[in-house]
Amino acid sequence: MPNHRHLIDQVARLTEIATDSPHLAHQESKTASLAHQKQMVGGIPESELTTLGKGIAVAANLDPSKEVFVRQGPGSRGTWPLATLAHRVLARARVDGPEKALEDFIEALAVNRTEVMQVAPIWGLRFKDVIQIDQDLFLYPWGKLPRSSVSETVDNWHQKVRPSAAIVRKISIGPVVSQDESFGGRNRTPDRTPIESAVLCCTLVTDKAVAIVAEWYQGGEDDLLVPDVIGGYSFPAMVHDHQFEVTDDPVEEQAIQPLIKGYFNLKGKANKRASIALRRVNESKSRTLTEDVALDLGIALEALLFPQQEGEISYKLRMRGAFLASNDPTRRKEVYNLLNSFYGLRSKSAHGDLIEQSDASDKLRLTRDLVIELTKKVILHGSFPDESYTDAFLGVKPLDISS
C-alpha cells in the first residue's frame, strides 16, 4: 500500500501504545469479550483516534466531514464516529500488524457486503449433525451453532429457556456502511418465511410442540465489519416447557430434510393448506383443553382432505382419510372407524359439549398420529390428490399417494 505509507506509520505508532479497551472488563461473555477486543482499544486520546479515522475514511473513499452510517440489523442503522474506524484498525493491528490490518479494513469497506446468519433457536427436537436444507438454510444442533454473545447469554438462562437446536439462514447484507441519509430502511428486513416454514415441518418428527424461542443476526468471528451480533435480538414470551432440556433421540437428516424440501416445493393454495395442517398439529401439542385439541385436529384434517368448504363433510372426511392413508382394506377400515369416533369428539367440542378425558385421550393421540402421517404423504408426493378420490372410491384407479 505505497500510497498509504504515512497512514501505516500512524497506525504502527498508535498500536505500540494501545491497550485493552476499558470496557472489556464489563463484557458478560467470553465471545463478547473476544469480539470487543477486535473492535476497540484503550490508551489512545480521542483526538488522535479521530485524526486517524479521517485518514482511514479518505483512504476508503469516504467523506471525512460526514457521518458514517452502519447497518445494525438487516432493517436498521446506527452511526459510527470516525474514531470507530480507528478503533477497528488498531484493534486488528495489535494481532495482524499495522499494514495488514489497514489493508484488510479498507478492502472490507470497499466490498461493503458481508454474510450474516439469521439465527432462530428452537425448542422441541434435537439434531445429530448439521443438516443443510438448501444453499442458505441449515438445521444446527444447539451445541454446534457458532457461538455469539447472545447464544452465550441464552446458555446462561437455563431457568428461562433451554434451546435444543437452531434454524440458521445465511443472508448477504450490504452495503454495511454508507454516508447516504436514506440508508438502512425497514424495507430491507429479510423474509422470515423459510425459518418459520422449517419450524412447522419439524413438528412432523417429534411429539413436542416446536417453537422459536429467540432470534438474532450474527456475523462471522473474523468478520471485519460485523464480528458478533448486529442490532437487537428478540425473545418471545417464555413457555413453561421451554425451561426443560429436550432429551429425545436426535432427528436424522433423512427424516426431516425431504419433508422441508417437499413443503417448500408446494406452491400457492397447496402450500397454504399444508401450512394450516402443520400449524394446527403443532398447536394441538401444547393445548391443555381436550376440546381445543379436537378442534385443532379437525381443522387440520379438513385442510388436508378438502380443497374448499363443502357440505356433509363428515362422511367425505372419513372416506378420503381412509383412502389417503392406505390401499389396504383393513387399514382403511381402521382409519374410517377412527375418524368416525374423532369427528364425534370434534362436533362436541365445536358445540360446547363436555368431553370425557378418559374417552378422548387415545382417540386424539391416534388422530394426531394420522394427521402427521397424511401430511407427510402429501408433502412428499408434492400435491393433494383432490381430483383422484372419485376414481379411487369407484375402484377405477387407486390413489397413487397411498401405500
C-alpha positions as CSV (number, residue, x, y, z in Angstrom):
1,M,0.0,0.0,0.0
2,P,2.6,2.6,-1.1
3,N,0.0,5.5,-1.2
4,H,-0.8,4.9,2.4
5,R,2.7,4.8,3.9
6,H,2.0,7.8,6.2
7,L,-1.2,6.1,7.4
8,I,0.5,2.8,8.0
9,D,3.2,4.6,10.1
10,Q,0.4,6.4,12.1
11,V,-1.3,3.0,12.8
12,A,2.0,1.5,13.8
13,R,2.8,4.3,16.2
14,L,-0.6,4.2,17.9
15,T,-0.6,0.4,18.0
16,E,2.5,0.5,20.2
17,I,0.8,2.5,22.9
18,A,-2.7,0.9,22.5
19,T,-4.1,-1.1,25.4
20,D,-7.2,-3.2,26.0
21,S,-10.4,-1.2,26.0
22,P,-11.5,-0.1,29.5
23,H,-15.0,-1.5,28.6
24,L,-13.6,-5.0,28.1
25,A,-14.0,-6.0,31.8
26,H,-17.7,-5.3,31.6
27,Q,-18.4,-7.8,28.8
28,E,-20.7,-10.5,30.0
29,S,-19.4,-13.5,28.0
30,K,-16.2,-14.9,26.5
31,T,-17.5,-14.4,23.0
32,A,-18.5,-10.8,23.7
33,S,-15.0,-10.2,25.1
34,L,-13.3,-11.6,22.1
35,A,-15.5,-9.6,19.8
36,H,-14.8,-6.4,21.8
37,Q,-11.1,-7.0,21.6
38,K,-11.3,-7.0,17.8
39,Q,-13.3,-3.7,17.7
40,M,-12.0,-1.4,20.5
41,V,-8.7,-0.3,22.1
42,G,-7.8,1.8,25.0
43,G,-5.0,4.2,25.9
44,I,-5.3,6.5,22.8
45,P,-6.5,10.1,23.1
46,E,-9.8,10.7,21.3
47,S,-8.3,13.4,19.2
48,E,-5.7,11.1,17.8
49,L,-8.4,8.4,17.1
50,T,-10.4,11.0,15.2
51,T,-7.4,12.1,13.1
52,L,-6.6,8.5,12.2
53,G,-10.3,7.8,11.5
54,K,-10.3,10.7,9.0
55,G,-7.3,9.3,7.3
56,I,-8.9,5.9,7.0
57,A,-12.1,7.5,5.7
58,V,-10.1,9.3,2.9
59,A,-8.2,6.1,2.0
60,A,-11.6,4.2,1.8
61,N,-13.1,6.9,-0.4
62,L,-15.4,8.2,2.3
63,D,-16.1,11.8,3.1
64,P,-14.2,12.6,6.3
65,S,-16.6,15.5,7.0
66,K,-19.7,13.4,7.1
67,E,-21.2,10.8,9.4
68,V,-20.7,7.1,8.6
69,F,-23.9,5.2,9.0
70,V,-23.6,1.4,9.7
71,R,-26.1,-1.3,9.4
72,Q,-27.1,-2.5,12.9
73,G,-29.5,-5.1,11.5
74,P,-31.0,-6.0,8.2
75,G,-33.5,-3.3,8.6
76,S,-31.9,-0.7,10.9
77,R,-28.9,1.5,11.2
78,G,-26.6,3.3,13.6
79,T,-23.8,5.8,13.4
80,W,-20.0,5.3,13.6
81,P,-17.9,8.3,14.7
82,L,-14.7,8.5,12.7
83,A,-12.9,7.4,15.8
84,T,-14.6,4.0,15.4
85,L,-12.8,3.4,12.2
86,A,-9.5,3.9,14.0
87,H,-10.6,1.6,16.8
88,R,-11.3,-1.2,14.4
89,V,-8.0,-0.9,12.6
90,L,-5.9,-0.5,15.7
91,A,-7.6,-3.5,17.4
92,R,-6.8,-5.7,14.5
93,A,-3.3,-4.2,14.1
94,R,-2.4,-5.5,17.6
95,V,-2.8,-9.0,16.2
96,D,-2.2,-8.8,12.5
97,G,0.2,-5.9,12.2
98,P,-0.4,-2.4,11.0
99,E,-0.1,-2.8,7.3
100,K,-2.3,-5.9,7.0
101,A,-4.9,-4.6,9.4
102,L,-5.2,-1.3,7.4
103,E,-5.2,-3.1,4.1
104,D,-7.9,-5.6,5.1
105,F,-10.2,-3.0,6.6
106,I,-10.0,-0.7,3.6
107,E,-10.7,-3.7,1.4
108,A,-13.7,-4.7,3.6
109,L,-15.1,-1.1,3.3
110,A,-14.6,-1.2,-0.5
111,V,-16.5,-4.5,-0.8
112,N,-19.1,-3.3,1.7
113,R,-21.1,-6.5,1.9
114,T,-20.9,-9.4,4.3
115,E,-22.7,-12.6,5.1
116,V,-24.5,-12.9,8.4
117,M,-26.6,-15.7,10.0
118,Q,-30.2,-15.2,10.8
119,V,-30.4,-17.4,13.9
120,A,-33.6,-18.9,15.4
121,P,-33.0,-21.2,18.4
122,I,-35.9,-23.7,18.7
123,W,-37.2,-26.0,21.4
124,G,-38.8,-29.4,20.8
125,L,-36.3,-31.6,19.0
126,R,-32.6,-32.3,18.6
127,F,-30.4,-32.9,15.5
128,K,-27.4,-35.2,15.5
129,D,-25.4,-33.2,12.9
130,V,-25.7,-30.0,10.9
131,I,-28.3,-30.6,8.2
132,Q,-28.3,-28.5,5.0
133,I,-31.8,-27.9,3.5
134,D,-30.8,-25.7,0.6
135,Q,-28.0,-23.3,-0.3
136,D,-28.8,-20.9,2.6
137,L,-30.9,-22.8,5.1
138,F,-29.4,-25.1,7.8
139,L,-30.5,-27.0,10.9
140,Y,-28.0,-26.9,13.7
141,P,-27.6,-29.0,16.9
142,W,-27.5,-26.3,19.6
143,G,-24.0,-27.4,20.7
144,K,-22.6,-26.9,17.1
145,L,-24.0,-23.5,16.5
146,P,-21.2,-20.9,16.1
147,R,-21.0,-19.0,19.3
148,S,-22.1,-15.4,19.8
149,S,-22.5,-13.1,22.8
150,V,-26.3,-13.7,22.6
151,S,-26.1,-17.5,22.4
152,E,-23.9,-17.5,25.4
153,T,-26.4,-15.3,27.2
154,V,-29.1,-17.9,26.3
155,D,-26.9,-20.7,27.6
156,N,-26.8,-18.9,31.0
157,W,-30.6,-18.5,31.1
158,H,-31.3,-22.2,31.9
159,Q,-34.1,-21.1,34.3
160,K,-35.9,-19.4,31.4
161,V,-35.2,-21.3,28.2
162,R,-33.1,-24.3,27.0
163,P,-33.0,-24.4,23.2
164,S,-32.4,-27.8,21.7
165,A,-31.5,-26.8,18.2
166,A,-31.3,-23.8,15.9
167,I,-32.5,-23.0,12.4
168,V,-30.0,-20.8,10.6
169,R,-30.4,-18.9,7.4
170,K,-27.4,-17.3,5.8
171,I,-28.1,-14.0,4.2
172,S,-25.9,-11.4,2.5
173,I,-26.3,-7.8,3.6
174,G,-24.9,-4.7,2.1
175,P,-23.9,-2.0,2.0
176,V,-22.8,-2.3,5.6
177,V,-21.7,1.3,5.8
178,S,-22.9,4.4,3.9
179,Q,-23.0,8.1,4.1
180,D,-26.4,8.3,2.5
181,E,-29.1,9.8,4.8
182,S,-31.7,7.3,3.5
183,F,-29.5,4.3,4.3
184,G,-31.0,1.5,6.4
185,G,-34.7,1.4,5.8
186,R,-37.2,-1.0,7.3
187,N,-38.0,-2.5,3.9
188,R,-34.7,-4.3,3.9
189,T,-35.7,-6.7,6.7
190,P,-35.3,-10.3,5.4
191,D,-38.3,-12.6,4.9
192,R,-38.8,-14.9,7.9
193,T,-40.9,-17.4,6.0
194,P,-38.1,-20.0,5.3
195,I,-37.3,-20.3,9.0
196,E,-40.9,-20.4,10.1
197,S,-41.8,-23.0,7.5
198,A,-38.9,-25.2,8.6
199,V,-40.2,-25.0,12.2
200,L,-43.6,-26.1,11.1
201,C,-42.2,-29.1,9.3
202,C,-40.2,-30.1,12.4
203,T,-43.5,-30.9,14.2
204,L,-43.9,-33.9,11.9
205,V,-40.9,-35.7,13.5
206,T,-41.4,-35.0,17.2
207,D,-44.2,-35.4,19.8
208,K,-43.4,-32.0,21.2
209,A,-44.7,-28.6,20.1
210,V,-41.8,-27.0,18.2
211,A,-41.3,-23.3,19.0
212,I,-38.8,-20.5,18.1
213,V,-37.5,-19.2,21.5
214,A,-35.3,-16.3,20.3
215,E,-34.0,-14.7,17.1
216,W,-30.9,-12.6,16.2
217,Y,-28.4,-11.9,13.4
218,Q,-24.7,-12.6,13.8
219,G,-21.6,-12.2,11.7
220,G,-18.5,-14.4,11.4
221,E,-16.0,-14.5,14.2
222,D,-13.3,-12.8,12.0
223,D,-15.7,-10.5,10.1
224,L,-14.1,-7.0,10.0
225,L,-17.4,-5.2,9.8
226,V,-19.7,-7.5,11.7
227,P,-17.7,-9.5,14.2
228,D,-20.6,-10.5,16.5
229,V,-24.3,-9.8,16.8
230,I,-25.7,-6.9,14.8
231,G,-28.7,-5.0,16.0
232,G,-31.1,-6.1,18.6
233,Y,-32.4,-9.6,19.4
234,S,-35.8,-10.9,20.4
235,F,-37.0,-13.4,23.0
236,P,-40.7,-14.4,22.5
237,A,-42.8,-15.0,25.6
238,M,-41.5,-17.9,27.5
239,V,-43.4,-21.2,27.9
240,H,-43.1,-23.4,30.9
241,D,-41.9,-26.5,28.9
242,H,-39.0,-24.5,27.4
243,Q,-37.2,-24.5,30.7
244,F,-36.6,-28.2,30.4
245,E,-33.9,-29.9,28.3
246,V,-35.0,-32.0,25.3
247,T,-33.6,-35.4,25.7
248,D,-35.3,-37.2,22.8
249,D,-33.2,-39.1,20.3
250,P,-31.7,-36.8,17.7
251,V,-33.6,-36.5,14.4
252,E,-31.6,-37.8,11.4
253,E,-31.1,-35.9,8.2
254,Q,-33.2,-38.4,6.1
255,A,-36.2,-38.0,8.5
256,I,-36.5,-34.2,8.2
257,Q,-34.7,-32.9,5.1
258,P,-37.2,-34.4,2.4
259,L,-40.1,-33.0,4.4
260,I,-38.8,-29.4,4.5
261,K,-37.8,-29.5,0.8
262,G,-41.1,-31.0,-0.2
263,Y,-43.0,-28.4,1.8
264,F,-41.0,-25.6,0.1
265,N,-41.9,-27.2,-3.3
266,L,-45.7,-26.9,-2.6
267,K,-46.9,-23.7,-4.3
268,G,-49.9,-21.5,-3.9
269,K,-53.0,-22.9,-2.3
270,A,-51.4,-26.3,-1.8
271,N,-48.7,-24.7,0.4
272,K,-51.4,-22.8,2.3
273,R,-53.4,-25.9,3.0
274,A,-50.3,-27.8,4.2
275,S,-49.3,-24.9,6.4
276,I,-52.7,-24.9,8.1
277,A,-52.4,-28.6,8.9
278,L,-48.9,-28.2,10.2
279,R,-49.7,-25.2,12.3
280,R,-52.7,-26.9,13.9
281,V,-50.9,-30.1,14.6
282,N,-48.1,-28.2,16.3
283,E,-50.5,-26.1,18.3
284,S,-52.5,-29.1,19.4
285,K,-49.5,-30.5,21.2
286,S,-49.4,-27.6,23.6
287,R,-53.1,-27.4,24.3
288,T,-54.3,-28.1,27.9
289,L,-58.0,-28.5,27.0
290,T,-59.2,-31.7,25.2
291,E,-61.8,-29.6,23.3
292,D,-59.1,-27.4,21.8
293,V,-57.0,-30.4,20.7
294,A,-60.1,-31.8,18.9
295,L,-60.8,-28.6,17.2
296,D,-57.2,-28.2,16.1
297,L,-57.0,-31.7,14.6
298,G,-60.4,-31.3,12.9
299,I,-59.2,-28.1,11.1
300,A,-56.0,-29.9,10.1
301,L,-57.9,-32.8,8.7
302,E,-60.3,-30.6,6.7
303,A,-57.3,-28.6,5.3
304,L,-55.7,-31.9,4.2
305,L,-58.8,-33.5,2.7
306,F,-60.9,-30.7,1.2
307,P,-59.7,-28.0,-1.2
308,Q,-62.7,-25.8,-0.3
309,Q,-65.6,-25.6,2.1
310,E,-68.1,-28.5,1.4
311,G,-71.3,-29.7,2.9
312,E,-71.8,-33.1,4.5
313,I,-68.1,-33.3,5.2
314,S,-68.2,-35.9,8.0
315,Y,-68.7,-38.9,5.7
316,K,-66.4,-37.5,3.0
317,L,-63.7,-36.9,5.5
318,R,-63.8,-40.5,6.8
319,M,-63.7,-41.8,3.2
320,R,-61.0,-39.6,2.0
321,G,-58.9,-40.1,5.1
322,A,-59.2,-43.8,4.8
323,F,-58.2,-43.9,1.1
324,L,-55.4,-41.4,1.5
325,A,-54.0,-43.5,4.4
326,S,-53.7,-46.8,2.7
327,N,-54.6,-49.1,-0.2
328,D,-55.0,-51.9,2.3
329,P,-58.7,-52.6,3.1
330,T,-58.1,-53.5,6.8
331,R,-56.1,-50.3,7.4
332,R,-58.7,-48.3,5.6
333,K,-61.4,-49.7,7.9
334,E,-59.3,-48.8,11.0
335,V,-58.8,-45.2,9.8
336,Y,-62.5,-44.9,8.8
337,N,-63.6,-46.0,12.3
338,L,-61.0,-43.7,14.0
339,L,-62.2,-40.7,12.0
340,N,-65.8,-41.6,12.8
341,S,-65.0,-41.6,16.5
342,F,-62.9,-38.5,16.3
343,Y,-65.5,-36.5,14.4
344,G,-67.9,-37.1,17.2
345,L,-65.4,-35.5,19.6
346,R,-64.8,-32.6,17.2
347,S,-68.6,-32.0,17.0
348,K,-68.9,-32.0,20.8
349,S,-66.0,-29.5,21.1
350,A,-67.5,-27.2,18.5
351,H,-70.9,-27.2,20.2
352,G,-69.6,-26.8,23.7
353,D,-70.5,-30.2,25.0
354,L,-68.4,-31.9,27.7
355,I,-65.8,-34.5,26.6
356,E,-64.8,-37.2,28.9
357,Q,-61.0,-37.1,29.1
358,S,-60.6,-40.9,29.5
359,D,-62.7,-41.4,26.4
360,A,-60.8,-38.8,24.3
361,S,-57.1,-39.2,25.1
362,D,-56.3,-42.3,23.0
363,K,-58.5,-41.2,20.1
364,L,-56.9,-37.8,19.9
365,R,-53.4,-39.2,20.1
366,L,-54.2,-41.7,17.3
367,T,-55.8,-38.9,15.3
368,R,-52.8,-36.7,15.6
369,D,-50.5,-39.5,14.5
370,L,-52.8,-40.0,11.5
371,V,-52.8,-36.3,10.6
372,I,-49.0,-36.3,10.7
373,E,-48.9,-39.5,8.5
374,L,-51.2,-37.9,6.0
375,T,-49.4,-34.6,6.0
376,K,-46.1,-36.3,5.3
377,K,-47.7,-38.2,2.4
378,V,-49.0,-35.0,0.8
379,I,-45.7,-33.1,1.2
380,L,-43.5,-36.0,-0.1
381,H,-46.0,-36.6,-3.0
382,G,-45.8,-32.9,-3.9
383,S,-49.5,-32.3,-4.3
384,F,-53.0,-33.0,-3.0
385,P,-54.9,-35.8,-4.7
386,D,-58.2,-33.9,-4.7
387,E,-59.3,-35.0,-8.2
388,S,-58.4,-38.6,-7.7
389,Y,-60.8,-39.6,-4.8
390,T,-63.8,-40.3,-7.0
391,D,-61.9,-42.8,-9.2
392,A,-60.5,-44.4,-6.0
393,F,-64.0,-44.7,-4.5
394,L,-65.3,-46.3,-7.7
395,G,-62.4,-48.7,-8.0
396,V,-61.3,-47.2,-11.3
397,K,-57.8,-46.3,-10.1
398,P,-56.2,-46.4,-6.6
399,L,-54.7,-43.3,-5.2
400,D,-51.0,-43.2,-6.2
401,I,-50.2,-41.4,-3.0
402,S,-51.4,-44.3,-0.8
403,S,-49.3,-47.2,0.3
